[in-house]
Amino acid sequence: PDQPGPGEPETPAEPGTPVNLVVNGTFDDDSAWDLSGSAAVENGAAVLASGGDTDTVDQTVAVEGGKTYTMSVDVTTPGAEITFGVKDQAGRYTEDSQTVTESGTYTLTFTTASHVNQIEVFARVLRYQDCTADCTIDNVVLVEGTVLPTEPVTPDPEEPTPEVPEVPDEPEPSVAENLLLNPGFASAEGWTLNGSARIENGTAILASGRDTDIASQTLTLEPYTTYTFSADIQTAGTVVDLKVADFNGRYSGTMESFSASGTGSVTFTTGASPSAVKLSLHVLRYQNINNDCIVTCASLVKES
């Protein structure tokens, strides 16, 4: 493609990219630049040094009044002071510049006065400095605004976000139905009491004395089904039996015994005709410890 002619700004590579108003900012040759002192263009850069003369490179650039511009420049210096900037941006004989002594890329942002239509972009190395080694200037850029042109970056293609299947809310575990009547002993309803067993203040109270104390219920259950009969027991050592009778035919039975406080339970599986299964809390008579045993809650649940 055609190169821009002298005095013509470089055109952007992509639409929307800021236009570099400096011509030949990469110093492919010395065209468009005014050189003074011993300044020269060599190997794609402007070379300036401090000696008997002040070395300067400059270029006149057309601008618009009352607008903000940003200048960028790559500097290499072995320690000599090198100054870059613009002149006449706020009227005749004005200057906005930076002086640096270290290599790097530097920027300068400024705003032109309303009546200004051209400025001078420059770099210089003053004479008679202690360091006389060569300094270089390259990649001079001047754009309107504060965003400098950059190399186009091709973003990595976005990986598709995998669809995460919706996980249905887990149903809250169902609470097994308590098949006993009045399991919290709110009254004596539903319970058959024998011996000195009694129900008071939401508890069943049983003790070992001259009689065997029993609190029981008789229920019709489903055939070939497993159930657990349990009770919350408070005991000081007296043995409490949880008994189940007639669950697998007449005279069938099972039981578990407990002599410490806690939850006791017994599990059983019914037979073909469990029409009158008896579930009972037993405290056998004539035990060595005859303190009251207290049952605060009882339950019968079908196992899943």
N, C-alpha and C positions, 0 to 999 in steps of 0.2 A: 504494500500500500504506500501511497504518497506520504512523504515526511512533511511536517509543517514547515512553511517557509520562514525566513527571518522575520521576527516581529509577530509571528502568529503563535498563539498559545497552543500547547498540546491538547489534543482532544481526548475525552475519556474513553476507556476501552469498553465500558458498559454504560447503558443509559442509567442516569441517576448517580453515577460516580462523580464526586467533585472534580471540577476542571482545574488542572494545574495551569495557572496563568503565566508561569515562568516558561520561557522557551529554552529547550536544550538544557534542562536542569540536571541532566546526567553527564554533561560535558563530553559528548561524543566527539566534539571538536570545539574550537573556540568561537563558533558562530553565535551571534546574538549577545555575546558578552563583551564588555569593555575591560581591558586589562591595563594595569598601570604598575610602575615600578618593575620588578623582575618577575611578576606573576605570569604563569604560563599554564596551558592545559596539556596534561600528559597522562596517557593511560587511563582515560575516562574520568579524570578529576582535575580540579583547579589546584595548582601548587603555589603556595605562598610561603615566604620566609622573611625573617627579620634580618636586615643588613643595613646597607647605606641608604636604602629607600623604603618607604611604606608601600607594601604590596597590596593591591586592591583588585577585586573583580566586582563588576556591577552591571545591572541591566535595568532599563526603564520599562515599567509595566503599567498598562492601562487598568484603572480601577474605577469604582463608582464611589461618590461621596456619601458619607454617613453610614457606611457598612463596616462590618467586622470581618477581618481576614486573619488567617493563620499561616505562618511561615514555618517550614521544617527544613533542617539541614543536617547532613552527616559530617562530623568533624573528626579529623585525626590530628593530634598535636603531641609532640614529645615534651611539652611543658611550656611552650611559648604561648603568649596571650593572643587569641584570635577572636575578633569581634564580627558578629553578623547581625543583620537587621534591615530596617527600611529607613528611607529618608523622605522628607516632604509629605509624610502621611497626614500631618496636621497643619500644613502650610509650608511655605518656603523656609529652608534652613532648619526644619525640625528633624529629629531623629529618634527612633525607638530601636534599641539594640540590646544585645547580651554579649558579655565578654567571658570566655571560658578558657581554662588551661588543661582540661582533660578531654580525651577522646570520647565521642558518644553522639547520639542523635538528640538534637535540641529543637524546641519549638518556641515560637513567639506569636502571641495574639495581640492584635491592635485594631483600632477603629479609625477610619479615615474621617477627616473633617468634611463638612457638607459640600464645600466648594472644590474639593480635590478630585481630579480625574486621572492623575498618574502619579506613580511613586517610583523610587529607585530602590531596588533590592541589591544588597551589597554584602561583601565579606572583606575583611582587611586584617593585615598583620603589621602593626606599627614597627618602625625601624628602631635600631639601637637597643634591642632587647638582649638579655644575657643568653637566651637560647636562640641559636641561629639555624637550627635544623628545619627541614621542610615541614610545613603543615599542609593538609589537603582539605578541600571542600568538595562535597558530592551530593547528589540527589537533593537538589534545592527544589522545594515545592512551595507554592503560594496558592491558597484556595480561599474562596469566600466562605465565611462561617468558621466553625471550630472543628469540623470533622475532616480529617485528612483522608486522602484516597489510600486504599489498602489493596493488597493483592486479593483477587477474588478467592474466596474460600468455599470449596464445595463441601457442604455439610454431609456428615455420614448419614446414609439413609437410615431413617428411623425404623427400628425393628418393630414389627406389629406387636402391639400389646396383646398377649394371650388373653383370651376371654376366660375369666374365672367363673366356672359354673356356680350358680347360686346354690348355696347349701341350705336346704330347708331347715327351719328352726326345729330343733329336737323337741318333741313333745315332752312336757313335764311328766316325770314318772308318776304313774297313777298310784294313789294310795290304796292299798288293798282294803277291801271292805271288812270291817270287824263284824263278824256274824253273831257275836254274843249280844244279848239284850242287857242294856244298862251296864256296860263294861266298867264305867267309872264309879259304880256304887253310889249313885245319887240317892238311891233308896234301896229297899229290899226287893223291888219289883224284878221279876225274872229269875231270882235266885232262890234256891231251896237251902235252908240252913238247918244244920243238925248239931247236936251237942250244945255247947255254949257259944257257938259261932254267932256273931252279930255284925250288923252294918251300921256304922256311925260316922257322921261327918265326911262322907265320901270315901270311906275305907271299909274293907272287910277285916274283921278282927277274929283271929283263931288262936287258941292256946291248948297246951297239953295238960290235961288234968285227969279227972275221973272218966271223962268222956272223950271220944274222938270227935274233933270239930271238923265240920264239912260245910263248904259252900259250893253248890253245884247247879248246872243247867243241863237239860236234856233237849237235844236238837235233832232234826232230820237233816241229813247231809246228802251230798251227791255221791253216787257209787263210783268206785275206782278213782278216787280223787285224793290228793295229798293235802293235808291241813297241818297248821302249827298252832298249838294252844300254848299261850304264854301268860306270864303275870309278873308284875313288879312287886318284889317281896322285900320287906324289912324284917329281919330276924336276928336275935342275939345268940343264935346257936340252935334253937329249936328247929327240927327238921320239918320242912313243908314239902308235901308230895303234890305234883301235878299229875292227875290220873285221867285216862280216857278208857271208857268201857264200851263194849258191844259195837265197836266200829267195823268189825269184820265178822259179824255173826255173834250170836249169844255167847256170853262168857269170855269173849276175846277182850284183851286189855293190854295197856302199856302205861308206864309212868316214869317220871324223872323226879329225883329227890334233891332238895337244896337246903343247906344249913347256913348259908351266908347271904347277906343282903345283895340284891341285884335283880336282874331279869332272868327268870327261869322259863324254860320252854320244853315242849315235847312234840315231836312230829310223828304223824301216823298217816296211813293210807287206808281208805275205806274199802270194804268189799262190795258185794253185789247189792245188798239191801240194808244200807245204814239208816234205818228209819227211826231209831231211838238211841242216839249216841250220847252217853253221859260224860260230861266234862266236870271235873271237880277239883277243888283245893282241899287238901287233907292235912290235918295235923293230928298225928296218932297219939292216943292217950298214954299216960304213964312214962313220958320221956323224962330224962334227968333235969332238963331245963323246961320250965313251964311258963316262961315269960310270953306275953302276947306277941303273936306274929301279925304283921299288918300288910295287907295287900291293897295297893293304891289304884291299880288298873289291871284288867285282864283282857285278853283278846283271843279270837279265833279267826284265822285268815286262811284263805285258799291259796296254795302255792301255785305259781304260774308254771 
